[in-house]
Amino acid sequence: MFDRLMLSRFGAFAITAVVSLGCLAGDPSVSIQQTSEKATENPLPAIAIIIDDLGQQRAESLAVTRLPGPVACALLPHMPWGEMISDAAHASGKEVMLHLPLQAMETQRLSGIGEISLDNSREEVAQILEANLASVPHAEGINNHMGSLITRHPGHMEWLMEAISSNDDVFFVDSYTTASSVALGIAREHGIPAVRRHVFLDGEPGVENLEREFDRLIRLAKEQGYAVAIGHPYPDTTRFLESRLPRLEEYGVRLLPVRQLIELQAVTPEPDAVVSR
């Protein structure tokens, strides 16, 4: 545990150092460094929100790219609207992520095009990942779609994290679809900036559930210093976030890009996560 924590801290330090050097050279990423410094200095608890499953439906996905604040946009690979949605999210200043299909416990249930499964070899894992990343322009992070079977297998997670670490400065979010997942720990062992999901905003339908889970997200952030939520491009979820995100200061929290939250949590105890309700 100590070694993993030190790796996480070193990863956060290295990212900050690289960006700082770019700033000294006149790189426009100076604004990123300034924002990162503000994130560290701001005493308010932090949340990050990722919206999954983008790229399948045009209107619903575009609505997510218009949400206020740095809501991360996670796109499934090889989707009909993937390139357009990725471009729109990037143009709006939002992080673009690959929502990587991984094998679920229900082995007869495919997680989608571009799935990585236990049947894949080490070479195939790397090839599938690269093809998936190529289908999502601007991707700077990865989180898993399903994966309740394969994320508990250290061997395949080693192969996956090896492949991810070969891509410069890509972060990873364990969607934590099973409490048996080893993905987060292995990502950190490979020096990948990483965090896990703590709340599913819309695991159950209805506005009442959204309100309950959003309140839990804020409460957890206040208790632990930060928390990560995942939602989906459902109309109810988008409308709910449109109304709540501009009021975060009232709730005593702030919304950060995922990468900045990872830097922040590198020196913060890891809160417990809930797999699902």
Secondary structure, 3 states (H helix, E strand, C coil): CHHHHHHHHHHHHHHHHHHHHHHHCCCCCHHHHHHHHHHHHCCCCEEEEEEEEECCCHHHHHHHHCCCCCCEEEECCCCCCHHHHHHHHHHCCCCEEEEEEECCCCCCCCCCCCCECCCCCHHHHHHHHHHHHHCCCCEEEEEEEECCCHHHCHHHHHHHHHHHHCCCCCEEEECCCCCCCCHHHHHHHCCCCEEECCEECCCCCCHHHHHHHHHHHHHHHHHHCEEEEEECCCHHHHHHHHHHHHHHHHHCCEECCHHHHHHHHCCCCCCCCCCCC
